[in-house]
Amino acid sequence: AIGKTRTTEKADRATVEQAIDPRTRMVLFKMLNRGVFNDINGCISTGKEANVYHATKSDDQELAIKIYKTSVLVFKYVQLSLGFSPSIYSVTCLAKMLVADQRTFMNSEMFRYGYCKHNPRKMVKTWAEKEMRNLMRLRAAGIRCPAPLLLRLHVLVMEFIGKAGWAAPRLKDADLSHDKLRKAMSSSLPETLCCLLFFVPDDYGNANIISKMQASAWRSQRGHLYIIDVSQAVDLDHPHALDFLREDCIHVSDFFRKHGIAAMTIRELFDFIVDPTIDDDSVDSYLEEAQRKIMARGDVISAEEEIADSVFVQSYIPKTLDHVKNAEEDVQRIISGKDTGDMYYQTITGLKKALSMSNSSQPENEQHPCNGK
Ligand code: ADP
């Protein structure tokens, strides 16, 4: 059987064929005939949901071939579509489902792709299509990720992130210097996270995307971070999109703190990402300001901020004003200058900025895709 290959190990040439079923083999064979690649060199990774192989073209261009597996995906697909694990399919889960906004649920992927629920082959193809589409959207938004090259059924050929058969290390394994990590935190990471919300519209209207990712999904190469494995990214209209995003912020923030890098708090990171008033022109000054704040705070986050963060992590965040109970009361609170630090939806709805603008009679800001619904 294929040995579990560590990312740092060179592709194991002897074990290429065994995990490949006849159908997949046919797809690969056709690709080979068409010159998509000339050699499959070995397995880079045998994951639960996919195997990734290293391939080369005659001009030595390196490629990664991701082949999705059916078994685990079925479970995972349902789990992600619903936002919870089907193994704990219980009254609580059903309640959660009912609470989720009906319309957004109807728009959710489970509903859209529901037709192929019972056909693992179709589902696995859908999964691969989703990754391909997400990679294209990421690239269109200027975010570093493997360039998707070709998709046939459940086989996705993409750019190889690495060199000479060695995949670039995961961020958490990369052993980057303190300086490089600091640089990553202050530029690439928040920017990339932010771009995830400023996505080009997809075929379902102006839906955005939030990647359910972990620090380990970032790869360092040539001083850059790449995001890989975006098949699990969800549209912003997914009922749990903000929860996923907040989870990502926790991972990112934890990762940097563990490495002794002063970073944005979870709330700051989240607010930065969802703030509809930050655009290409203002992002640099916003980040500079954030950096100043971080420097002033030093490497230790105060107990108060720590507590504020943990409360934030457990709170419900309305996505639009439609989901707010007493919006008018809250507006009064903001206008009267009271402490509204616990009002988590201020940033995402653009309310904070809108109110400060109406006071200073500045022009209305453009509507942001996340609060337009
Ligand atoms: P899974 O969903 O099975 O975890 P991933 O997309 O995360 O699949 O890929 C698993 C591993 O395969 C990664 O950790 C990485 O080592 C390798 N890998 C995947 N895509 C690429 C790529 N484009 N370039 C280099 N290595 C890759």
Residues whose N, C-alpha, C, O or C-beta is under 5 A from the ligand:
A	BS01	ADP	T7 I44 S45 G47 K48 E49 A50 V52 A64 P146 M158 E159 F160 I161 G162 A167 I228 D229
